[in-house]
Every structure is written in structure tokens, then in C-alpha cells.
Amino acid sequence: MSYLQIDGGDYYVDADGNHRTCLAKMLFHFTGGALLPGVEVNRYRLDHDAIALDLALRARGYEVRPLSRKVGREDNPGWMLETFEVDFEVKLG
């Protein structure tokens, strides 16, 4: 099962998991369980300033190519955190 969360909001089924989620909820209800192995949760934080800049440049007729570069990664048992730097390549359209 795979879920995603954007900017600390609601969780969404990302891939393969609707029926298993329902079954897990019922199983937890009847057994008092709390752990479900094989679940992946991806949390994303959007750079809203970069998105606004991209939209503003495109509205003014520029061709914008967003660039993303991984600048860091932390690993611990059970979780991983990757950090990215956002940049733009801009051309007059």
C-alpha cells in the first residue's frame, strides 16, 4: 500500500491500496491492532513561492524549465528524508 500527503494535509491513496485499507480498518476495529506492515507513506512539501514564480513567468511569455537537484538524504530504520533544491531555466518564448 502506498499513500501520500502534501503540505501536512490529508492522506491519499497513491497506488494500490483502497481495498486493503478498508480491510485493515475493519481488522483494527475488531482486534485493536495498530501496526500494518508493508505500508509506504510519502510526504511532500511544496515550494509555493517557486510555483508562483513559475506561473508568473509563463504568463509573461517565458519558457520555463523547472530543475530539481537532490542536496541531502537522511536514512534511519523505517524512514528516509530527501531534500531537494529547486531552480529554473528561463528562455524568452
Contacts in CASP RR format, 6 or more apart in sequence:
PFRMAT RR
TARGET T0000
AUTHOR 0000-0000-0000
METHOD contacts of the structure
MODEL  1
MSYLQIDGGDYYVDADGNHRTCLAKMLFHFTGGALLPGVEVNRYRLDHDA
IALDLALRARGYEVRPLSRKVGREDNPGWMLETFEVDFEVKLG
1 13 0 8 1.000
1 16 0 8 1.000
1 17 0 8 1.000
1 20 0 8 1.000
1 21 0 8 1.000
1 36 0 8 1.000
1 38 0 8 1.000
1 39 0 8 1.000
1 40 0 8 1.000
2 13 0 8 1.000
2 14 0 8 1.000
2 15 0 8 1.000
2 16 0 8 1.000
2 17 0 8 1.000
2 39 0 8 1.000
2 40 0 8 1.000
2 41 0 8 1.000
2 42 0 8 1.000
3 11 0 8 1.000
3 12 0 8 1.000
3 13 0 8 1.000
3 14 0 8 1.000
3 39 0 8 1.000
3 40 0 8 1.000
3 41 0 8 1.000
3 42 0 8 1.000
4 11 0 8 1.000
4 12 0 8 1.000
4 14 0 8 1.000
4 41 0 8 1.000
4 42 0 8 1.000
4 43 0 8 1.000
4 44 0 8 1.000
5 11 0 8 1.000
5 12 0 8 1.000
5 41 0 8 1.000
5 42 0 8 1.000
5 43 0 8 1.000
5 44 0 8 1.000
6 43 0 8 1.000
6 44 0 8 1.000
6 45 0 8 1.000
6 46 0 8 1.000
7 44 0 8 1.000
7 45 0 8 1.000
7 46 0 8 1.000
8 43 0 8 1.000
8 45 0 8 1.000
11 41 0 8 1.000
13 21 0 8 1.000
14 40 0 8 1.000
14 42 0 8 1.000
24 36 0 8 1.000
27 33 0 8 1.000
28 34 0 8 1.000
28 36 0 8 1.000
47 86 0 8 1.000
50 66 0 8 1.000
50 86 0 8 1.000
50 88 0 8 1.000
53 88 0 8 1.000
54 64 0 8 1.000
54 66 0 8 1.000
54 88 0 8 1.000
57 64 0 8 1.000
57 88 0 8 1.000
57 90 0 8 1.000
58 64 0 8 1.000
61 92 0 8 1.000
61 93 0 8 1.000
62 90 0 8 1.000
62 91 0 8 1.000
62 92 0 8 1.000
62 93 0 8 1.000
63 90 0 8 1.000
63 91 0 8 1.000
63 92 0 8 1.000
63 93 0 8 1.000
64 88 0 8 1.000
64 89 0 8 1.000
64 90 0 8 1.000
65 88 0 8 1.000
65 89 0 8 1.000
65 90 0 8 1.000
65 91 0 8 1.000
66 86 0 8 1.000
66 87 0 8 1.000
66 88 0 8 1.000
67 86 0 8 1.000
67 87 0 8 1.000
67 88 0 8 1.000
67 89 0 8 1.000
68 84 0 8 1.000
68 85 0 8 1.000
68 86 0 8 1.000
68 87 0 8 1.000
69 84 0 8 1.000
69 85 0 8 1.000
69 87 0 8 1.000
70 82 0 8 1.000
70 83 0 8 1.000
70 84 0 8 1.000
71 83 0 8 1.000
71 84 0 8 1.000
71 85 0 8 1.000
72 82 0 8 1.000
72 83 0 8 1.000
73 80 0 8 1.000
73 81 0 8 1.000
73 82 0 8 1.000
73 83 0 8 1.000
74 80 0 8 1.000
74 81 0 8 1.000
END
